[in-house]
Amino acid sequence: MRSAYLTLRLDTPEKAEHIYNLLSTDGEIFMKMEKTFFANRFAMLRDRFGTSWMLLNEN
């Protein structure tokens, strides 16, 4: 089965963490919010409604 993700680019790490906390509540986390080699904050998750998300803060 193929998956599609909505990507949300956020201006600050604080906003990224806030949205991550909201969307991950009662959802499924595929990659927890953390610093990566390509982003200050990055996460992949599915919210409680079944929508898959990639959250990104590049600053």
N, CA, C and O atoms as CSV, one atom per row, in Angstrom:
chain,resi,resn,atom,element,x,y,z
A,1,MET,N,N,0.842,-1.180,0.000
A,1,MET,CA,C,0.000,0.000,0.000
A,1,MET,C,C,0.886,1.243,0.000
A,1,MET,O,O,1.860,1.308,0.750
A,2,ARG,N,N,0.566,2.200,-0.811
A,2,ARG,CA,C,1.310,3.452,-0.871
A,2,ARG,C,C,0.786,4.428,0.163
A,2,ARG,O,O,-0.370,4.371,0.583
A,3,SER,N,N,1.671,5.321,0.559
A,3,SER,CA,C,1.291,6.345,1.526
A,3,SER,C,C,1.547,7.722,0.953
A,3,SER,O,O,2.463,7.917,0.154
A,4,ALA,N,N,0.743,8.659,1.360
A,4,ALA,CA,C,0.957,10.065,1.025
A,4,ALA,C,C,1.072,10.826,2.340
A,4,ALA,O,O,0.343,10.552,3.293
A,5,TYR,N,N,1.981,11.768,2.382
A,5,TYR,CA,C,2.197,12.573,3.578
A,5,TYR,C,C,1.943,14.038,3.264
A,5,TYR,O,O,2.327,14.530,2.203
A,6,LEU,N,N,1.305,14.720,4.176
A,6,LEU,CA,C,1.240,16.170,4.118
A,6,LEU,C,C,2.488,16.687,4.811
A,6,LEU,O,O,2.831,16.227,5.900
A,7,THR,N,N,3.163,17.633,4.192
A,7,THR,CA,C,4.369,18.207,4.780
A,7,THR,C,C,4.059,19.606,5.277
A,7,THR,O,O,3.523,20.443,4.552
A,8,LEU,N,N,4.406,19.833,6.520
A,8,LEU,CA,C,4.182,21.134,7.137
A,8,LEU,C,C,5.532,21.698,7.554
A,8,LEU,O,O,6.214,21.133,8.408
A,9,ARG,N,N,5.912,22.822,6.942
A,9,ARG,CA,C,7.163,23.499,7.288
A,9,ARG,C,C,6.849,24.590,8.304
A,9,ARG,O,O,6.000,25.450,8.072
A,10,LEU,N,N,7.543,24.539,9.424
A,10,LEU,CA,C,7.274,25.459,10.522
A,10,LEU,C,C,8.456,26.399,10.736
A,10,LEU,O,O,9.611,26.025,10.531
A,11,ASP,N,N,8.144,27.630,11.155
A,11,ASP,CA,C,9.150,28.689,11.263
A,11,ASP,C,C,10.130,28.518,12.418
A,11,ASP,O,O,11.299,28.887,12.303
A,12,THR,N,N,9.660,27.964,13.521
A,12,THR,CA,C,10.513,27.860,14.705
A,12,THR,C,C,10.462,26.444,15.275
A,12,THR,O,O,9.493,25.717,15.053
A,13,PRO,N,N,11.497,26.056,16.004
A,13,PRO,CA,C,11.467,24.746,16.664
A,13,PRO,C,C,10.315,24.634,17.664
A,13,PRO,O,O,9.739,23.559,17.836
A,14,GLU,N,N,9.988,25.735,18.312
A,14,GLU,CA,C,8.891,25.725,19.288
A,14,GLU,C,C,7.550,25.433,18.617
A,14,GLU,O,O,6.741,24.665,19.137
A,15,LYS,N,N,7.323,26.049,17.466
A,15,LYS,CA,C,6.088,25.770,16.723
A,15,LYS,C,C,6.056,24.318,16.263
A,15,LYS,O,O,5.017,23.661,16.322
A,16,ALA,N,N,7.197,23.827,15.807
A,16,ALA,CA,C,7.277,22.436,15.355
A,16,ALA,C,C,6.941,21.478,16.498
A,16,ALA,O,O,6.177,20.531,16.313
A,17,GLU,N,N,7.507,21.722,17.664
A,17,GLU,CA,C,7.239,20.872,18.831
A,17,GLU,C,C,5.764,20.952,19.235
A,17,GLU,O,O,5.155,19.940,19.581
A,18,HIS,N,N,5.201,22.153,19.189
A,18,HIS,CA,C,3.795,22.341,19.571
A,18,HIS,C,C,2.862,21.567,18.629
A,18,HIS,O,O,1.979,20.840,19.086
A,19,ILE,N,N,3.057,21.724,17.337
A,19,ILE,CA,C,2.219,21.023,16.362
A,19,ILE,C,C,2.424,19.510,16.472
A,19,ILE,O,O,1.469,18.740,16.368
A,20,TYR,N,N,3.658,19.098,16.679
A,20,TYR,CA,C,3.960,17.675,16.871
A,20,TYR,C,C,3.169,17.108,18.049
A,20,TYR,O,O,2.578,16.033,17.947
A,21,ASN,N,N,3.163,17.826,19.155
A,21,ASN,CA,C,2.427,17.361,20.337
A,21,ASN,C,C,0.929,17.277,20.071
A,21,ASN,O,O,0.270,16.338,20.518
A,22,LEU,N,N,0.391,18.247,19.352
A,22,LEU,CA,C,-1.040,18.225,19.034
A,22,LEU,C,C,-1.397,17.061,18.108
A,22,LEU,O,O,-2.352,16.327,18.363
A,23,LEU,N,N,-0.630,16.898,17.043
A,23,LEU,CA,C,-0.960,15.872,16.048
A,23,LEU,C,C,-0.663,14.453,16.527
A,23,LEU,O,O,-1.336,13.510,16.110
A,24,SER,N,N,0.319,14.291,17.383
A,24,SER,CA,C,0.691,12.940,17.809
A,24,SER,C,C,-0.209,12.388,18.915
A,24,SER,O,O,-0.188,11.187,19.186
A,25,THR,N,N,-0.991,13.244,19.548
A,25,THR,CA,C,-1.902,12.779,20.592
A,25,THR,C,C,-2.893,11.782,20.001
A,25,THR,O,O,-3.627,12.104,19.067
A,26,ASP,N,N,-2.908,10.583,20.545
A,26,ASP,CA,C,-3.765,9.482,20.081
A,26,ASP,C,C,-3.453,9.052,18.650
A,26,ASP,O,O,-4.282,8.417,17.998
A,27,GLY,N,N,-2.265,9.394,18.160
A,27,GLY,CA,C,-1.846,8.995,16.822
A,27,GLY,C,C,-0.719,7.977,16.888
A,27,GLY,O,O,-0.466,7.376,17.932
A,28,GLU,N,N,-0.052,7.795,15.766
A,28,GLU,CA,C,1.052,6.841,15.660
A,28,GLU,C,C,2.295,7.583,15.179
A,28,GLU,O,O,2.271,8.229,14.132
A,29,ILE,N,N,3.365,7.490,15.935
A,29,ILE,CA,C,4.614,8.174,15.599
A,29,ILE,C,C,5.517,7.214,14.833
A,29,ILE,O,O,5.810,6.114,15.301
A,30,PHE,N,N,5.957,7.643,13.645
A,30,PHE,CA,C,6.881,6.844,12.846
A,30,PHE,C,C,8.323,7.278,13.090
A,30,PHE,O,O,9.233,6.450,13.123
A,31,MET,N,N,8.519,8.571,13.258
A,31,MET,CA,C,9.840,9.117,13.583
A,31,MET,C,C,9.613,10.266,14.552
A,31,MET,O,O,8.984,11.264,14.201
A,32,LYS,N,N,10.122,10.128,15.766
A,32,LYS,CA,C,9.886,11.158,16.773
A,32,LYS,C,C,10.553,12.472,16.371
A,32,LYS,O,O,11.490,12.487,15.572
A,33,MET,N,N,10.064,13.561,16.930
A,33,MET,CA,C,10.606,14.888,16.645
A,33,MET,C,C,12.037,14.956,17.160
A,33,MET,O,O,12.295,14.763,18.349
A,34,GLU,N,N,12.967,15.235,16.244
A,34,GLU,CA,C,14.368,15.337,16.632
A,34,GLU,C,C,15.156,16.111,15.592
A,34,GLU,O,O,14.672,16.375,14.492
A,35,LYS,N,N,16.364,16.464,15.955
A,35,LYS,CA,C,17.283,17.132,15.045
A,35,LYS,C,C,17.862,16.078,14.103
A,35,LYS,O,O,18.212,14.976,14.526
A,36,THR,N,N,17.958,16.432,12.826
A,36,THR,CA,C,18.542,15.531,11.838
A,36,THR,C,C,19.639,16.272,11.078
A,36,THR,O,O,19.870,17.457,11.315
A,37,PHE,N,N,20.307,15.581,10.173
A,37,PHE,CA,C,21.356,16.229,9.390
A,37,PHE,C,C,20.784,17.241,8.393
A,37,PHE,O,O,21.512,18.110,7.912
A,38,PHE,N,N,19.496,17.137,8.081
A,38,PHE,CA,C,18.887,18.034,7.097
A,38,PHE,C,C,17.896,19.030,7.695
A,38,PHE,O,O,17.395,19.900,6.983
A,39,ALA,N,N,17.608,18.915,8.986
A,39,ALA,CA,C,16.625,19.817,9.597
A,39,ALA,C,C,16.909,20.005,11.076
A,39,ALA,O,O,17.452,19.125,11.745
A,40,ASN,N,N,16.531,21.163,11.563
A,40,ASN,CA,C,16.642,21.435,12.992
A,40,ASN,C,C,15.666,20.562,13.779
A,40,ASN,O,O,15.993,20.070,14.859
A,41,ARG,N,N,14.465,20.375,13.228
A,41,ARG,CA,C,13.458,19.472,13.794
A,41,ARG,C,C,12.751,18.763,12.641
A,41,ARG,O,O,12.420,19.379,11.628
A,42,PHE,N,N,12.526,17.461,12.811
A,42,PHE,CA,C,11.820,16.681,11.799
A,42,PHE,C,C,11.076,15.551,12.494
A,42,PHE,O,O,11.581,14.954,13.444
A,43,ALA,N,N,9.866,15.263,12.010
A,43,ALA,CA,C,9.084,14.147,12.550
A,43,ALA,C,C,8.159,13.608,11.472
A,43,ALA,O,O,7.771,14.321,10.547
A,44,MET,N,N,7.813,12.333,11.611
A,44,MET,CA,C,6.819,11.697,10.749
A,44,MET,C,C,5.812,10.995,11.651
A,44,MET,O,O,6.188,10.281,12.581
A,45,LEU,N,N,4.535,11.205,11.368
A,45,LEU,CA,C,3.503,10.616,12.209
A,45,LEU,C,C,2.184,10.499,11.467
A,45,LEU,O,O,2.005,11.076,10.395
A,46,ARG,N,N,1.265,9.743,12.053
A,46,ARG,CA,C,-0.111,9.667,11.570
A,46,ARG,C,C,-0.998,10.150,12.707
A,46,ARG,O,O,-0.900,9.654,13.829
A,47,ASP,N,N,-1.860,11.114,12.419
A,47,ASP,CA,C,-2.723,11.650,13.469
A,47,ASP,C,C,-3.884,10.701,13.757
A,47,ASP,O,O,-4.029,9.673,13.095
A,48,ARG,N,N,-4.691,11.040,14.724
A,48,ARG,CA,C,-5.783,10.161,15.157
A,48,ARG,C,C,-6.860,9.972,14.096
A,48,ARG,O,O,-7.700,9.079,14.213
A,49,PHE,N,N,-6.838,10.814,13.057
A,49,PHE,CA,C,-7.824,10.701,11.985
A,49,PHE,C,C,-7.295,9.914,10.786
A,49,PHE,O,O,-8.015,9.705,9.809
A,50,GLY,N,N,-6.031,9.477,10.863
A,50,GLY,CA,C,-5.447,8.680,9.794
A,50,GLY,C,C,-4.649,9.465,8.770
A,50,GLY,O,O,-4.198,8.895,7.776
A,51,THR,N,N,-4.467,10.753,8.988
A,51,THR,CA,C,-3.678,11.577,8.073
A,51,THR,C,C,-2.202,11.487,8.452
A,51,THR,O,O,-1.841,11.651,9.617
A,52,SER,N,N,-1.357,11.229,7.466
A,52,SER,CA,C,0.083,11.129,7.707
A,52,SER,C,C,0.737,12.492,7.491
A,52,SER,O,O,0.396,13.221,6.560
A,53,TRP,N,N,1.676,12.817,8.363
A,53,TRP,CA,C,2.332,14.124,8.369
A,53,TRP,C,C,3.843,13.988,8.423
A,53,TRP,O,O,4.382,13.072,9.045
A,54,MET,N,N,4.518,14.922,7.758
A,54,MET,CA,C,5.938,15.177,7.967
A,54,MET,C,C,6.026,16.619,8.449
A,54,MET,O,O,5.558,17.535,7.773
A,55,LEU,N,N,6.620,16.814,9.602
A,55,LEU,CA,C,6.792,18.150,10.174
A,55,LEU,C,C,8.259,18.524,10.061
A,55,LEU,O,O,9.140,17.710,10.340
A,56,LEU,N,N,8.518,19.759,9.652
A,56,LEU,CA,C,9.879,20.163,9.328
A,56,LEU,C,C,10.148,21.592,9.769
A,56,LEU,O,O,9.382,22.508,9.469
A,57,ASN,N,N,11.245,21.762,10.483
A,57,ASN,CA,C,11.770,23.093,10.797
A,57,ASN,C,C,13.218,23.089,10.349
A,57,ASN,O,O,14.048,22.380,10.918
A,58,GLU,N,N,13.522,23.879,9.332
A,58,GLU,CA,C,14.858,23.852,8.731
A,58,GLU,C,C,15.836,24.840,9.338
A,58,GLU,O,O,17.025,24.779,9.029
A,59,ASN,N,N,15.387,25.737,10.179
A,59,ASN,CA,C,16.271,26.783,10.724
A,59,ASN,C,C,17.331,26.217,11.624
A,59,ASN,O,O,18.150,26.964,12.159
